[in-house]
């Protein structure tokens, strides 16, 4: 399990208290739901890749997500950003 922490100003907290009964629950739900959406996308990509390449699909959602990273079907956003920056740098030369 990993922990993601954010800091907000006192005013930002007041704003969140205005729009959410529990700002921490709201933040937890927002992050969890975005992770679920990304997981759905990743599972779809790895299933398609495995079917197209006759690769056995891992059993279970977590295993399929890990398989997607292991096979290079998906990369982290940081990796994709670094590749894009490197490509832009090459084009600028």
Residue, then its C-alpha position, 0 to 999 in steps of 0.5 A: x500500500x502506498x500513501x499519497x499526501x497533499x498540503x492545502x492552505x487554510x483557505x483551500x481547506x475552508x473551500x473544500x469544507x464548503x463543497x465536501x462534507x469530508x475533504x479527506x474522504x473526497x480526496x480519497x474517493x477522487x484518487x481511488x476513482x481515477x486509479x480505477x479508470x486508469x486500471x480499466x484502460x490498462x486492462x483493456x490494452x493488455x487484453x487486446x495486446x495479449x489476444x493480438x500476440x497469442x500471449x496468455x493473459x494473467x489471471x485477475x485485475x491486479x495481475x493483468x495490470x502488472x503484466x501490462x507494465x512487464x510487457x511494456x504495453x503501458x508506461x508511466x506518465x513520467x516515462x511517456x513525458x520523458x520520451x516526448x521531451x527527448x523527441x522534442x529535443x531531437x526535433x529542435x536540433 
